[in-house]
Amino acid sequence: MDKRQDAVKSADNYLKYFRAVMLVAMAAAIIYLVVSNLAVVGNIVIVLLGFGAVIMIHEFGHFLLAKLSDINVETFSIGFPPALLGIKRTDKGYRFRLLPKTVKVEKQDTNSEDNNENKSEAQSDKEEFTEEAVLDFTLGKSKKPGETEYCIGMIPFGGFVKMLGQEDMGQAEKSDDPRSFANKPVRNRAAVIAAGVLFNAISAVLIFMVVFLAGVELPPPIVGDVIHSSPAHQAGIQPGDRIIEIDGKSKSLDFGTVMLASALGSEDQPMPLTIQRPDGTTEQFRLAPEYITPGDPLKSFGIEPAFTLKIANIAQDEVETLRERTGLLPGDTIRSVDGTDVDHLWEFEDIVARTYKSEVSVLVDRQGQNEQVDLDLILAFDLQKVERQGKPAHIHSMVPLLEVGDFPGRRDNPLSKGDVIIGIGEVAYPTYIELQGVIREYVDRPLEIELLRPNGDGYEQVTEVVKPRKQGERVVIGFMPIYHNRTPKLAGTVSQSNGPEKLDIPAGAIITAVNGRAVDNWYDIIDILQASAGTEVTLQYSVDDTVEEITFTPSDSPEAITAKSRITQIIPFAEMRELYRGDGPVNAIAMGLRQTQRIILTTYASLAALVSGQIGAGALSGPVGIVGMSYSVVAQRPFIDFVYFMGLISAAIAVFNFLPMAPLDGGLFVLLIVEKIKGSALSARVQTIILYMGWAIILPLILYVTYNDILNLIRGWLS
C-alpha cells in the first residue's frame, strides 16, 4: 500500500513539475510575441477591453438588479467557459483559479481504503466531470465567504450571470431557497432580465454623449453619387447636393440619418426632403424610397455617400501595390485632371468619364509638392444603369465587344484578364444584357464561352468552360466586364427611346474608317464623331472581308454616347467626413439620444429584412466579424472613432438581446409576461421545449455567421 501511495505521490510531483515547465514555456512565448509585436498586441488589448466593457455593462445590469432583488448570484463571467480566471471570496481568503482543466473524479468514500480498493462495479460507474484548474490557490486573510465567483472566460465573445434557480438550457432544479431566481415575484425577475438591455441602451447614450462632447468626424449628408433611374435621379438630385432636412428632421443630420429615413420610409408615401445646392440655393422634393436593385437589403433613395480627392490610409503591405499600379500614395490629394482644376470627387469622375483616350494626366499634392501621375483608362459602363434600363451602353447605338476586366473577390473561373468574349452558349458576339440572359439559364451548370485571348502581338481563339453561380439575386461568372477598346469590333447595335437612331451594322463587323480616316480603336471613332456632331459622316466597316459603309449624323446629346471611361484600378479615396460636436453637455446628451435611437431603429430594420428574406444571413456579422472590424477601427482611425463604434455595438447588442426568442433576454421576458397573464409559469417541459427550440435557431445562425466571418478574414489576408 505504501509503495502505491509513493508511486501516486511521485507521479503527482512529476505532473506538477511538468505543469510548471509548460507554464514557464507558455509565459516565455507570450512575452516574446508581445515584445516583438507591441503595436499589434496593443491594438488587440484595446479591442478586447472595449468589447469586454460592452459585455460587462450588459451583464452588470443583470447582476445589479439581481443583487437588489436579493437573488443568489453564483457566477458573474465576462466570456464563456471554460474559465481562464476565477476569483471568489472564501473563509480562508480570496481563491484564484487560473487555466482550467477538466478531469474525471470518482464519487467515493474517502474514509475507507477498503472501499477505495474493493468498490463494486456499480460504484465505479458513479463518476462525474469536474472543472479544476492548473493553478488553484488562496491569498489574503480569512474573509466572510462570498456567494459569487467572478470569472473571465476563455471564449471572449459574450458573458453571463448565473443565478440560483435560473438556467438557459432548460428548467433549473427546483429550490426552496427564498433567494432563488425562480422563487422571486414576476416583476423582480422581469426587472433582472430587462436590466441588461436597458444598461446597454443607457451606456450607448452615455458613450455617444462623451463622443459628441469630444467631437467625432462622421459622413455628412452630402450626395456623392446618384444611382441611375433611382428616385433621387428621377427627381433631379445631383452629386454635391447637401440634404439639410428630411421628413421634418434637420438637427445633427449625417449620412446615416438619410439612410435610416429611406430604409424606414414607405414606397407608397413620398417623404419631404430639402437639399442645398453647391451654389447655396435650396430646393424641396418628395421622394418615395424603393429597393434599387433585386436583393438590396434595405429601401433607398439611390443616394451614395461622398468621398474626397485624398487617397485614404491603407495597410502597409498594400502601399507598394498602389504605387506600382497607379503612381499614387496614401495622403496624396488630386488637384487637377488634364489641366482642369477639381475640388470634389464627383467633378474628377465626371471629367474622367468624358475623357475618351487611353490615359489621363493627374496633378497631385504630395506633402506640399506637386507631382504628375498618369492614370490608365478603360472604356466601361455602369452595371447598375445597364441592368435597370435593360439596354447596353453604346456609342451612337454601336456596342463594343465585351472584355474580361478585374476579378473582384474570389476568382474561381478559367478566364484571364484581357480575354475578349466572342460567344457564349449559342449567342455570338454577346452584349452584356445578352450575356446575362444566357448565364441565368446555366446556374451551377457548365457553360462554354468562346474567347479571343491575347497572345504576343495578336489573339488566339480558345474555348473555356465556366459555371455561373447565384450571388444574391444576381447570376455571375466572377469577373468585371468592360468594353474591348483596342479593336473597333461590334457586338451589335441597339435602339434607345431617348438615344440616337439604331445604325444598320451587323454584329461582328469591324469599323475601319470614319469620313475616310482610318481608325484603330473606339477612342479614335469617338474623337471623330464628337468633332463632327451635327454634320453628316460616313462610316466604313468590314464583314467577312467585305467593306460596307453607312451615312448618319452624330449628335452631341448626352445620350449619344453612354459608354464611359474609368480608371483601370480601384483608387482608395478617403470618405468625406465632417466634425460633429455638441455645444455643451445638454446638447451632447440630445445628440447621443438621437444617435442611439437611429442605431436601434437601423438594427431592427436590418433584422426585419433578414426575417423577410430580403437579405441573407451571410450579410450579418458575428462576434468574430465585430472584433475584426473593431481592430481595423483601432488600427486605422482616431481613438474617438473606436469609442463611437463601441457605442454602436452597445446599442446593437441591446436590440439583439431583446428579440422575443428564448434563451435571449427578450424571449425570457415574454415567458414572464405569459406567466403574469396566466397566473402561473408554463410547465417545466414546455419551457424546456421553448428554450431548446430557441437554441436550435440561434446556435446554427451563430455558427454560420462565425464561419462566414472567419472566411472573410482569411480572404482579406489572402487578397
C-alpha positions in Angstrom: 0.0 0.0 0.0 2.9 2.4 0.9 4.5 1.6 -2.5 1.3 2.5 -4.3 1.0 5.8 -2.4 4.6 6.6 -3.1 4.1 5.9 -6.8 1.0 8.1 -6.8 2.8 10.9 -5.0 5.8 10.6 -7.3 3.5 10.8 -10.3 1.8 13.9 -8.9 5.2 15.6 -8.3 6.2 14.9 -11.9 2.9 16.2 -13.1 3.4 19.4 -11.1 6.9 19.9 -12.5 5.6 19.3 -16.0 2.8 21.9 -15.5 5.3 24.4 -14.1 7.6 23.9 -17.1 4.7 24.2 -19.5 3.5 27.4 -17.8 7.0 28.9 -17.9 7.3 28.0 -21.6 3.9 29.5 -22.4 4.7 32.6 -20.5 8.0 33.0 -22.3 6.3 32.5 -25.7 3.6 35.1 -24.8 6.2 37.6 -23.7 8.2 37.1 -26.9 5.2 37.6 -29.1 4.1 40.7 -27.1 7.5 42.4 -27.2 8.0 41.6 -31.0 4.5 42.9 -31.9 3.8 45.7 -29.4 1.7 47.7 -31.8 -0.5 44.8 -32.8 -0.8 43.5 -29.3 -1.7 47.0 -28.0 -4.5 47.2 -30.6 -5.8 43.8 -29.7 -5.8 44.7 -26.0 -7.8 47.9 -26.7 -10.3 45.9 -28.8 -10.7 43.2 -26.1 -11.1 45.8 -23.4 -13.7 47.7 -25.4 -15.6 44.6 -26.4 -15.4 43.2 -22.8 -16.6 46.5 -21.4 -19.7 46.4 -23.6 -20.4 42.9 -22.4 -19.7 43.7 -18.8 -22.2 46.6 -18.9 -24.9 44.2 -20.1 -24.1 41.6 -17.5 -23.7 44.1 -14.8 -27.2 45.2 -15.4 -28.5 41.7 -14.7 -26.1 41.4 -11.7 -27.0 44.7 -10.1 -30.8 44.1 -10.3 -30.3 40.5 -9.1 -28.4 41.8 -6.0 -31.1 44.5 -5.4 -33.7 41.8 -5.7 -31.8 39.6 -3.1 -31.2 36.8 -5.6 -28.2 34.5 -5.1 -25.8 35.2 -7.9 -23.4 32.2 -8.3 -21.3 33.4 -11.2 -20.5 36.7 -12.9 -18.5 35.9 -16.1 -17.0 38.0 -18.9 -16.6 35.5 -21.7 -17.9 31.9 -21.8 -16.5 28.8 -20.0 -14.1 27.3 -19.5 -12.8 29.9 -17.0 -9.4 31.4 -17.7 -9.5 33.1 -14.4 -11.9 32.8 -11.5 -11.9 34.8 -8.2 -14.1 34.0 -5.2 -14.1 35.2 -1.6 -13.8 32.2 0.8 -13.4 31.8 4.6 -9.7 31.4 4.0 -9.2 34.4 1.8 -9.5 35.1 -2.0 -9.4 31.9 -4.1 -7.9 32.2 -7.5 -8.3 29.6 -10.3 -6.0 30.0 -13.4 -6.1 28.0 -16.6 -8.8 25.3 -16.3 -8.5 21.6 -16.9 -11.4 19.1 -16.9 -10.8 15.9 -15.0 -12.8 12.8 -14.2 -13.3 12.4 -10.5 -14.8 9.4 -8.8 -17.5 9.8 -6.1 -16.3 7.6 -3.3 -15.9 7.2 0.5 -12.5 8.7 1.2 -12.5 7.5 4.8 -12.3 3.8 3.8 -9.3 2.4 1.9 -11.2 -0.9 1.7 -14.0 0.8 -0.1 -11.5 2.5 -2.3 -9.8 -0.8 -3.3 -12.7 -3.1 -3.3 -15.6 -0.9 -4.6 -18.1 -2.6 -6.7 -18.5 -2.2 -10.4 -21.7 -0.2 -9.8 -19.8 2.2 -7.5 -17.0 2.6 -10.0 -19.6 3.9 -12.6 -20.6 6.7 -10.3 -18.2 9.3 -11.9 -18.6 13.0 -12.8 -16.7 15.6 -14.8 -15.4 18.4 -12.6 -13.7 21.6 -13.7 -10.4 22.1 -11.9 -7.5 24.5 -12.6 -3.9 24.2 -13.4 -3.2 26.8 -10.7 -5.6 26.9 -7.7 -4.5 29.0 -4.7 -5.8 31.3 -2.0 -4.4 34.7 -1.0 -5.2 37.0 1.8 -6.6 36.7 5.3 -9.8 35.0 6.4 -12.8 36.6 4.9 -16.6 36.2 5.2 -17.4 33.8 2.4 -18.9 35.3 -0.8 -21.5 33.6 -2.9 -20.4 34.9 -6.3 -17.4 33.8 -8.3 -16.1 36.4 -10.8 -14.7 34.9 -13.9 -13.0 35.7 -17.2 -13.9 33.0 -19.8 -11.6 31.6 -22.4 -14.2 32.3 -25.1 -14.3 36.1 -25.2 -17.4 36.6 -27.4 -20.1 37.1 -24.7 -20.7 36.7 -21.0 -23.3 35.5 -18.5 -24.7 35.9 -14.9 -25.6 32.5 -13.3 -28.3 32.9 -10.7 -29.6 30.2 -8.4 -32.8 28.8 -9.9 -32.2 30.1 -13.4 -30.9 28.1 -16.4 -30.6 28.9 -20.1 -30.5 25.3 -21.2 -33.8 24.2 -19.7 -35.7 24.4 -16.4 -33.4 24.7 -13.4 -33.8 22.3 -10.4 -36.4 23.5 -8.0 -35.2 25.0 -4.8 -36.8 26.1 -1.5 -34.2 28.8 -1.1 -36.1 32.1 -1.0 -33.2 33.7 -2.8 -33.6 31.5 -5.8 -34.4 33.4 -9.0 -37.4 31.1 -9.7 -38.9 32.0 -6.3 -39.0 35.7 -6.8 -42.1 37.6 -8.0 -42.5 38.1 -11.7 -41.8 41.8 -11.5 -38.4 41.2 -9.9 -37.5 38.6 -12.4 -38.7 40.8 -15.3 -36.6 43.7 -14.0 -33.5 41.4 -13.8 -34.0 40.2 -17.3 -34.6 43.6 -18.8 -31.8 45.3 -16.9 -29.0 44.1 -19.3 -30.7 45.5 -22.4 -31.6 48.8 -20.5 -28.0 49.2 -19.3 -26.7 48.7 -22.9 -29.1 51.3 -24.2 -28.2 53.8 -21.4 -24.4 53.1 -21.9 -24.8 53.8 -25.7 -26.4 57.1 -24.9 -23.6 58.0 -22.4 -20.9 56.8 -24.9 -22.3 58.9 -27.7 -22.6 61.9 -25.2 -18.9 61.6 -24.5 -18.1 61.2 -28.2 -20.1 64.3 -29.2 -18.6 66.3 -26.3 -15.1 65.5 -27.6 -16.2 65.7 -31.3 -16.2 63.0 -33.9 -16.0 63.0 -37.7 -18.9 61.4 -39.4 -20.0 61.2 -43.1 -22.1 64.3 -43.8 -25.5 64.2 -45.6 -23.8 65.2 -48.9 -24.7 63.4 -52.1 -21.6 61.7 -53.6 -23.3 59.9 -56.4 -26.8 59.1 -57.6 -27.8 55.7 -59.0 -29.2 55.9 -62.5 -33.1 55.7 -62.7 -33.4 55.7 -58.9 -35.9 58.0 -57.1 -33.2 60.6 -56.5 -32.0 60.5 -60.1 -35.6 60.9 -61.4 -36.2 63.8 -59.1 -33.1 65.6 -60.3 -30.8 65.3 -57.2 -27.2 65.7 -58.2 -23.7 64.9 -56.7 -22.7 67.7 -54.4 -26.2 68.4 -53.1 -26.4 68.6 -49.3 -29.5 67.3 -47.5 -30.5 69.9 -44.9 -33.9 68.5 -43.9 -35.6 65.1 -44.2 -39.0 64.1 -43.0 -39.1 67.2 -40.8 -35.7 66.5 -39.1 -32.8 68.9 -39.5 -30.7 68.6 -36.3 -27.3 66.9 -36.5 -28.1 65.2 -39.8 -25.4 62.9 -41.0 -25.5 60.4 -43.9 -26.7 57.6 -41.6 -29.8 59.7 -40.8 -30.6 59.8 -44.5 -30.1 56.1 -45.0 -32.3 55.3 -42.0 -35.1 57.6 -43.2 -35.1 55.9 -46.6 -34.9 52.4 -45.1 -37.9 53.0 -42.8 -39.9 55.0 -45.4 -42.9 53.8 -47.3 -42.8 53.1 -51.0 -46.3 54.4 -51.3 -45.8 57.7 -49.3 -43.2 60.1 -50.7 -41.1 61.7 -48.0 -40.3 65.5 -47.9 -36.7 66.3 -48.4 -34.9 69.7 -48.7 -31.5 70.0 -50.3 -29.0 72.8 -50.7 -27.2 73.1 -54.0 -23.4 73.9 -54.1 -24.3 77.5 -55.2 -26.3 78.0 -51.9 -29.8 77.7 -53.4 -32.3 75.3 -51.8 -34.9 73.0 -53.4 -37.6 70.8 -51.9 -38.5 67.3 -53.1 -40.8 64.4 -52.2 -39.1 61.0 -52.6 -40.5 57.5 -52.1 -37.7 55.0 -51.3 -37.5 51.7 -53.1 -35.4 48.6 -53.4 -33.0 49.9 -56.1 -31.8 46.5 -57.3 -33.1 43.0 -56.6 -31.5 41.7 -53.4 -30.9 45.1 -51.8 -31.3 44.7 -48.0 -33.0 48.0 -47.4 -35.0 50.6 -49.3 -33.1 53.6 -50.6 -33.4 56.8 -52.5 -30.5 55.9 -54.7 -28.1 58.3 -53.0 -24.5 57.3 -52.2 -22.1 58.9 -49.7 -19.4 61.4 -50.7 -15.7 60.8 -50.9 -12.8 63.2 -51.0 -10.0 63.6 -53.5 -7.5 62.4 -50.9 -6.0 58.9 -51.0 -7.0 57.1 -47.9 -4.6 55.4 -45.5 -4.3 51.7 -46.3 -2.5 48.7 -45.0 1.3 49.0 -45.3 1.6 45.9 -47.5 -0.8 47.5 -50.0 1.0 50.8 -50.4 3.6 49.5 -52.8 1.0 47.8 -54.9 -1.0 51.0 -55.1 2.1 52.9 -56.1 3.1 50.4 -58.8 -0.4 50.3 -60.3 -1.3 54.0 -60.2 1.7 56.0 -59.1 -0.4 57.3 -56.1 0.4 57.1 -52.4 -1.7 57.4 -49.3 -2.1 61.1 -48.3 -1.9 62.3 -52.0 -4.7 64.8 -52.9 -5.7 65.2 -56.6 -5.8 68.8 -57.6 -6.4 68.7 -61.4 -7.2 66.4 -64.3 -5.7 67.1 -67.7 -5.2 70.8 -66.7 -8.7 71.2 -65.3 -8.8 72.0 -61.5 -11.1 69.8 -59.4 -12.3 70.3 -55.8 -14.6 67.3 -55.4 -14.5 63.6 -56.4 -17.7 63.9 -58.4 -16.0 66.6 -60.6 -13.0 64.3 -61.1 -15.2 61.3 -62.0 -17.2 63.4 -64.5 -14.1 64.6 -66.3 -12.7 61.0 -66.4 -16.0 59.6 -67.7 -15.9 62.1 -70.7 -12.2 61.5 -71.4 -12.0 59.1 -74.3 -8.3 58.1 -74.5 -6.1 55.5 -73.0 -4.7 57.6 -70.1 -5.3 60.8 -68.3 -2.8 63.2 -66.6 -3.5 64.0 -63.0 -1.7 66.6 -60.8 -1.5 65.6 -57.1 -0.4 67.4 -54.0 2.1 65.1 -52.3 3.2 66.5 -48.9 3.0 70.1 -50.3 4.8 69.3 -53.6 3.1 68.9 -57.0 3.5 65.5 -58.6 2.2 64.5 -62.0 0.7 61.0 -62.3 -0.6 59.3 -65.5 -3.6 57.0 -64.9 -4.7 54.4 -67.4 -8.3 54.5 -68.6 -10.6 51.8 -69.9 -13.9 52.0 -71.8 -16.6 50.8 -69.4 -20.2 51.1 -68.4 -22.3 51.5 -65.3 -23.6 47.9 -64.5 -26.5 49.2 -62.4 -27.6 51.6 -65.1 -27.4 49.0 -67.8 -29.3 46.4 -65.7 -32.0 48.9 -64.6 -32.6 50.1 -68.2 -32.2 46.7 -69.8 -30.1 48.3 -72.6 -26.4 48.1 -73.3 -24.2 51.2 -73.0 -23.4 52.3 -76.6 -21.5 54.7 -78.9 -24.1 56.2 -81.3 -26.0 52.9 -80.9 -22.9 50.8 -81.5 -22.0 48.3 -78.8 -18.3 47.2 -78.5 -17.3 43.6 -77.7 -17.0 42.6 -74.0 -13.6 42.1 -72.4 -12.7 40.4 -69.1 -11.7 43.1 -66.6 -10.8 42.7 -63.0 -11.8 39.7 -60.8 -13.4 41.3 -57.6 -13.4 38.9 -54.7 -12.6 35.3 -55.1 -11.6 34.1 -58.6 -12.9 30.7 -59.4 -13.1 30.5 -63.2 -10.6 29.8 -66.1 -10.9 33.3 -67.7 -7.9 35.6 -68.0 -7.8 39.4 -67.8 -7.9 40.8 -71.3 -9.9 37.9 -72.8 -12.4 39.1 -75.4 -15.8 37.4 -75.4 -17.0 36.4 -78.9 -19.5 33.8 -78.0 -21.3 32.3 -75.0 -23.6 29.3 -75.3 -25.5 29.7 -78.6 -25.1 33.5 -78.7 -22.3 35.0 -80.9 -20.8 38.4 -80.0 -23.0 38.9 -76.9 -23.8 42.3 -75.3 -23.8 42.4 -71.5 -27.6 42.1 -71.5 -27.4 39.0 -73.7 -24.6 37.5 -71.7 -26.7 37.9 -68.5 -29.7 36.2 -70.2 -27.6 33.2 -71.1 -25.8 32.7 -67.7 -29.2 32.9 -65.9 -30.2 29.7 -67.7 -26.9 27.9 -66.7 -26.8 28.4 -62.9 -24.5 25.8 -61.4 -24.1 24.1 -64.9 -21.2 24.0 -67.2 -21.3 26.7 -69.9 -18.9 27.1 -72.9 -17.6 30.5 -73.7 -15.6 31.4 -76.8 -12.7 33.9 -76.3 -10.0 35.8 -78.1 -7.0 35.5 -75.8 -4.1 37.9 -76.1 -1.1 36.0 -77.5 2.0 38.1 -78.2 1.1 40.6 -80.9 -2.2 39.1 -81.7 -5.0 36.9 -80.4 -5.8 33.2 -80.4 -9.3 31.7 -80.2 -9.9 29.5 -77.2 -12.9 27.8 -75.6 -13.3 27.7 -71.8 -16.0 26.2 -69.6 -17.4 28.3 -66.8 -20.1 27.6 -64.2 -22.4 30.5 -63.4 -23.5 30.9 -59.8 -26.1 32.9 -57.9 -24.9 35.9 -55.9 -27.9 37.2 -54.0 -30.5 37.9 -56.7 -27.9 38.1 -59.5 -26.1 35.4 -61.5 -22.4 35.9 -62.1 -19.4 34.3 -63.7 -16.9 36.1 -61.4 -15.3 38.9 -63.4 -15.9 42.7 -64.0 -16.9 43.2 -67.7 -15.6 46.2 -69.6 -15.6 47.1 -73.3 -12.9 45.9 -75.6 -11.4 49.1 -76.9 -8.3 48.0 -78.9 -10.2 46.5 -81.8 -13.3 48.5 -83.0 -15.4 45.4 -83.5 -19.2 45.4 -82.7 -21.2 43.1 -80.6 -24.2 44.8 -82.3 -26.3 47.9 -82.3 -29.1 48.9 -80.0 -32.1 51.3 -80.2 -33.0 53.5 -77.2 -36.1 55.7 -76.8 -34.1 58.8 -75.9 -31.0 57.9 -77.8 -29.7 58.1 -81.4 -31.3 56.0 -84.1 -30.1 52.5 -84.4 -27.4 52.0 -87.1 -27.9 49.1 -89.5 -24.5 47.4 -88.9 -24.3 43.6 -88.2 -22.8 42.1 -85.1 -19.1 41.1 -85.6 -18.4 44.0 -88.0 -15.1 45.9 -87.7 -15.2 49.7 -88.1 -12.3 50.5 -90.5 -12.7 54.3 -91.2 -14.8 57.4 -90.4 -15.0 60.1 -93.1 -12.1 58.5 -94.8 -9.9 58.5 -91.7 -8.6 55.1 -90.7 -9.4 54.1 -87.1 -7.6 51.6 -84.8 -9.8 51.7 -81.7 -13.0 53.0 -80.3 -11.3 56.2 -78.9 -10.4 57.2 -82.5 -14.1 56.7 -83.5 -15.4 58.7 -80.6 -12.9 61.5 -81.2 -14.1 61.9 -84.8 -17.8 61.6 -84.0 -17.7 64.2 -81.3 -15.8 66.6 -83.6 -18.4 66.0 -86.3 -21.5 66.4 -84.2 -24.4 67.9 -86.2 -22.8 67.1 -89.6 -23.1 64.0 -91.8 -20.4 61.4 -91.6 -19.6 58.2 -93.5 -18.7 55.2 -91.5 -16.9 52.2 -93.2 -17.0 48.7 -91.8 -15.8 45.3 -92.8 -17.8 42.0 -92.6 -16.1 38.8 -93.8 -13.6 40.8 -95.8 -16.5 42.8 -97.5 -16.3 46.6 -97.0 -19.6 48.4 -96.5 -20.5 51.9 -95.5 -23.3 53.8 -93.8 -24.0 57.5 -93.5 -25.6 59.3 -90.5 -25.4 62.5 -88.5 -23.9 62.1 -85.0 -25.4 64.1 -82.1 -23.9 66.0 -79.2 -26.7 64.8 -76.9 -25.6 63.2 -73.5 -27.5 60.1 -74.6 -25.4 59.8 -77.9 -22.6 58.1 -76.0 -23.5 56.2 -72.9 -20.2 54.2 -72.7 -17.9 56.0 -70.3 -14.2 55.9 -69.3 -13.0 55.0 -65.9 -9.7 54.4 -64.2 -8.4 50.8 -64.6 -7.5 50.3 -61.0 -9.7 50.9 -57.9 -8.3 54.0 -56.1 -9.0 54.1 -52.3 -10.3 57.6 -51.9 -10.9 58.7 -48.3 -14.5 59.0 -47.2 -15.7 62.6 -46.7 -16.2 63.4 -43.1 -17.2 66.4 -41.0 -16.8 67.2 -37.3 -20.0 66.7 -35.2 -19.6 68.2 -31.8 -22.2 69.3 -29.2 -22.4 72.9 -27.9 -22.4 71.6 -24.3 -23.4 68.6 -22.2 -27.2 69.1 -22.7 -26.8 69.3 -26.5 -24.4 66.3 -26.4 -26.9 64.2 -24.5 -29.6 65.1 -27.1 -27.3 64.1 -29.9 -26.4 60.9 -28.0 -30.2 60.0 -27.7 -30.8 60.7 -31.4 -27.8 58.6 -32.4 -28.8 55.7 -30.1 -32.4 55.8 -31.5 -31.1 55.8 -35.0 -28.8 52.8 -34.5 -31.6 50.8 -32.7 -34.1 51.5 -35.5 -31.5 50.7 -38.1 -30.7 47.4 -36.4 -34.4 46.5 -36.2 -34.8 47.4 -39.9 -31.9 45.1 -40.8 -33.3 42.2 -38.7 -36.7 42.7 -40.3 -35.1 42.5 -43.8 -33.4 39.3 -42.6 -36.7 37.7 -41.4 -38.5 38.7 -44.6 -35.7 37.1 -46.7 -34.7 40.4 -48.3 -31.1 39.8 -47.1 -29.4 36.5 -46.3 -27.6 35.5 -43.1 -24.3 36.0 -45.0 -24.8 39.7 -44.7 -24.6 39.6 -40.9 -21.5 39.8 -38.8 -21.0 37.7 -35.7 -18.6 38.3 -32.8 -15.5 37.4 -34.9 -16.5 39.9 -37.6 -17.3 42.6 -35.0 -13.9 42.1 -33.3 -12.2 42.2 -36.7 -14.0 45.5 -37.6 -13.0 46.8 -34.1 -9.4 46.0 -34.8 -9.5 47.9 -38.1 -11.0 50.9 -36.5 -8.4 50.9 -33.7 -5.5 50.4 -36.1 -6.6 52.8 -38.8 -8.7 55.6 -37.3 -8.6 58.0 -34.3 -9.4 56.5 -30.9 -12.6 58.5 -30.7 -13.9 56.5 -33.7 -13.3 53.3 -31.7 -15.3 54.8 -28.8 -18.1 55.7 -31.2 -18.0 52.1 -32.6 -18.4 50.7 -29.1 -21.5 52.8 -28.6 -22.8 51.4 -31.9 -22.1 47.8 -30.7 -23.7 48.5 -27.3 -26.9 49.7 -28.9 -27.0 46.8 -31.4 -26.5 44.3 -28.5 -29.5 45.8 -26.7 -31.6 45.2 -29.8 -30.4 41.6 -30.4 -30.7 40.5 -26.8 -34.3 41.8 -26.5 -35.6 39.8 -29.5 -38.6 37.7 -28.5 -36.8 34.4 -28.7 -35.6 32.2 -25.8 -32.9 32.0 -24.5 -32.4 35.7 -25.4 -33.5 38.2 -22.8 -36.4 39.2 -24.9 -37.7 35.6 -25.1 -37.3 35.1 -21.3 -39.2 38.4 -20.8 -42.1 37.1 -23.0 -42.3 33.9 -20.9 -42.6 36.1 -17.8 -45.4 38.1 -19.4 -47.2 34.8 -20.2 -46.7 33.7 -16.6 -48.2 37.0 -15.3 -51.2 36.8 -17.6 -51.7 33.0 -17.0 -51.2 33.3 -13.2 -48.6 30.6 -13.2 -45.5 29.6 -15.0 -45.6 27.3 -18.1 -44.7 23.7 -17.2 -41.1 22.8 -17.0 -41.5 20.6 -20.0 -43.0 23.4 -22.2 -40.3 25.9 -21.0 -37.6 23.4 -21.9 -39.0 22.8 -25.3 -39.2 26.5 -26.0 -35.6 27.0 -24.8 -34.3 24.2 -27.0 -36.3 25.4 -30.0 -34.7 28.9 -29.5 -31.2 27.3 -29.2 -31.9 25.3 -32.4 -32.4 28.5 -34.3 -29.7 30.7 -32.7 -26.8 28.2 -32.5 -26.8 27.4 -36.2 -27.1 31.1 -37.0 -24.1 31.9 -34.7 -22.1 29.1 -36.2 -22.9 30.2 -39.7 -22.0 33.9 -39.2 -18.9 32.9 -37.3 -17.9 30.6 -40.2 -18.6 33.4 -42.6 -16.6 36.0 -40.6 -13.6 33.6 -40.5 -13.8 33.1 -44.2 -14.0 36.8 -44.8 -10.9 37.4 -42.6 -9.0 34.7 -44.5 -10.0 36.2 -47.8 -8.9 39.6 -46.6 -5.5 38.2 -45.6 -5.0 36.4 -48.9 -6.2 39.3 -51.1 
